[in-house]
């Protein structure tokens, strides 16, 4: 394979083939078939110095790759917004997978349900820590109710 050196926005030069190889290797070896694009970006940035693509460039590259599928994260208007997952340490941004490892719809629903359950656990811990703070408890209860509603919807999807 010929290494095509190109100039990227921001003045960086680099090899798309190097980025492609790092991404494919990581995606094929990952324990989880769906890898957050942010995690994939950090991996490539550690391996390639300098990383020739920024986060948006990597996402565009992945979307255009015939052997990789990208699944968008939650819409900001979702029943439980992505930033609430982020507060619980769960990345709900776009994810990538090599096509031969792409999960079925049922597997995708199970993965999302597991993440919602992780959020619910984090909310329960937050409620314990907020004991006595009625305003905080009210907010946590509202978020928990939305997470419960999303989990109920997921049961019908899977």
N, C-alpha and C positions, 0 to 999 in steps of 0.2 A: 504494500500500500504506500503510495507516494504521500509524503507529508506536505500538505499545502499550507504555506505560511501566509497568513493574511493580516491586514491591519484592522484592528477593531476600534470602535468608538473609544475615545479617551487616549488614543495614541498607542495602545498596547499592540504588540504583534504576537502571534502564536499560532499554534497548529490546531485546527478543528479536529484532526484525527487524534491528537493527544487527548483532547477533551472527550471525544467520542469513546475512545478506549477506556479511559478512567470511568466514565459513566456506565458503559456496558458491563465492565468487570464488576463494579460495585453493585449494580442492580442485579446481576446474576448471582452474586455471592451473598447478598443480604439475607438475613434470617426472615425478614418481612418482604413479601413481594412488592408491596407499595411503599416506596421510600419518599419521605417529604423532600421536595425539591430543595428546600433550604439546607437540609442535611447533605444532600448530594453536592450542592454548591460548596459547602464547607469542606467536604472531602476533596473535591477537585482543587480548591484553593490551597489546601495543604500539599497536594501532590504536584501542582503546577505553579511555578514561581517565575513570573507573575501569572496569575489566572487571567487568560485573555478575554474572558467574558464576564460581564457583571451579572447579577442575579436575573435581571430581565432578559439579558442576552442568552443566558443558559436556558431559561424557560422557553424562549422562542426557538432555540436550537432543538430542544427536546420535542417540542410540538411538531417540528418539521421533520423529525427523524422517523423513517418508515418502520423501524424495529422497536420503537418505544412509544408507549401511550401515556398521556398525561391526563389525570383526573383532577378537575378543579376542586378547590376546597369549598367550604361552606360559604354561601352568599351572606354578606353582612346583614341582610334582612331575615336570616333564618330564625327559626323558633328560639334557638340558643345561638347568639352571635359568636363568631369565631374568637373574638377577644376574650370571651368568658372561658373558652377552652384554653386559650393561651395563658390566662391567669392561673389555670390549674396545671400548666406545664404540658399541654397537649397541642401539638402543631396541627392545625386544621387547614393549612395552606395547600397549594397544589401538590400532588404526589405523582411520581413517575414509576413505571414498571416496564420491563422488557415484555414484549407481547406474549411470548411463550409462558410467562409467569403471571399474566394478568388474571386476577381473581374473578370468579363468576359473580353474578349479581348477589347470590345468597352469601358468598364469602365477604363481599363488600359490605353488605348490610350487617353481618356479624362483626366485622372490624369496626364499623361506625358505632354499633351498639356497645361494644367493649369500651370505646372511647367515651361514650356518654356515661356509661357506668363508672368509669374513672373520674369523670367530672362530678358525678353524684357523690362519690366517696370523698372527693376533695371538698365539696360543699358541706358535707356532714362534718368533716374536721373543722372547717371554717366556722360552722355554727357552734360547735363546742367551744372554740376559742372566743367567740363573740358573746358568750353568755353574759347577760346583763346589759348588752347594748341593743336596745329594742330596734333602733333604726337599721342597724347592720343585720340583725336577725330577720327583719322584714324583707330586706333586699335579698338575702340568701334564700329565704323561703320562696320568693318570687322566681329566682333563677332556678331553684330546685324544681318548682312546679313546671317551668318551661322545659327543663331537661326530662322530667317524667313524661310530659306530653310528647316530646320528640321520641323517646324510647317506645311509647305506645304506638306511634306512627311506624316506627321501624319494625315492630312485630308484625305488622300487616304487609310490609314490603318483602320480608324474607320468607 
